[in-house]
Amino acid sequence: MTKKVDWSYHRNGCNTCGKTVAYLAEHGVAVETQVNAKKDVLADPEALDLLNQVDELYATKGKKVFHINLKKERPDDATLLNLVIGPSGKLRAPTLKKGRTLIVGFDEETYQKVFG
């Protein structure tokens, strides 16, 4: 069975995005759809649309990882946007969508959990 990411939001030249690319390559995880964050800017409405497509959210901020089961305990939109939107007002990169799981930021332990 091939490991894959359905959707990746990535910014070239981003150190954290580079870690994500390296991790995915090293672990044989294919990316089905890659979106360039510099060309396709996703802000609040698009981020909320993305969050409505998933059941689980992992968001890394600094060294802290937030895990939210959106089916059981969905916070308000402002709280969710605070986790996924960066200081620029855009969706933070890297962001990966695998099935009904959204991962924002890079955390190796989270990637291991989601990708096996």
N, C-alpha and C positions, 0 to 999 in steps of 0.2 A: 504494500500500500504506500503510495507516494504521499509524503508530507507536503502540505501546501498552505499558502496564505492566499485567501480569496482576493484581498485588496490591500495595497500598501501605499501609504501617503509618506513621501520621502523628499527630503531637500538635499540636493547635491552640496557638498562642502560642509555639511553638518556633522560634527564629531559623533554625536549620538546616533545619527542615521548610519554613519559608517560602521559603528559597532553592530547595529542591527543587520546590515548587509553582510558583514563578516560572519556573524552568528548563523544566519540563515544559510549561507554558502557552506560553512563548515559542517552543518548538520543536515545538509541535503534537503532543505525546505525550499520548494519552488514558489515563485510569486506569480499568480495568475494575472493580476492587473496592477500595474505600477502607476501612481499618479505623482507628478512633479509638483511639489508644494509651492514652488516659486511661480509656476505658470497657472495652476488651478488653485486659487485661493478659496479655502473653505472657512466660513465664519460661523456665527451662532446658528443661523437657520439650518445650514447644511450639517453642522455638527449634531444638532438635535435630530435631524432626519436620520443620520447615521446611528445615533443612540437608540432610536425607535426600531432599528433593525436587529438589535442584539439583546441577549438575555443577561450577559455578563460583561462587566467592565473591570479592567485592570488599568489603573492610571498611576504612573510613577511620577512623583514630584520630589526632586532631590533624592534622598536615600529612602524615602517612605513610599510604600506601595499600597494603594487603596484598592480593595477588591469589593465590588458591589454586585450583588445578585439583583438585577433590575426587575426580575419577575416578582421577587418577594419583598424587596425593600427599596423601591425606586424613590430617590430623593427628588426635591423640586428641581426645575430646570436650571435655576441660578447655581445651585450646588454642583450639578453635573457639569455645567459650562465652566465653572471655576477649575474643575479637574482636567478638562480637555482643551480649553482655549488658553493660548499663551499670552504673554504681555503685549504681543503685536496685535491681538484681537483675532487671531487666526487659529485654526486647529493646530495643535502641537504636532510636530514631526519628530520622530517617526510615530506613525499610527498604523496598526495592522488590524485587519478584520479576518478572522478565521471562523467560518460558520456563523454562529450566533454569539461570538466572543469578540470584543474590541479591546485592543491593547494599546495604550498611549504611553510613549516613552520606552526606554530600554531598561530591562531588569532581567538578568540572565536566569535567575531562579524562576521568574514568571514564565519566561520563554520555555524553559525545560518542562514546567508543569503543563503548558498549553500544547507544546509540540511533541512532548514525550521524549 
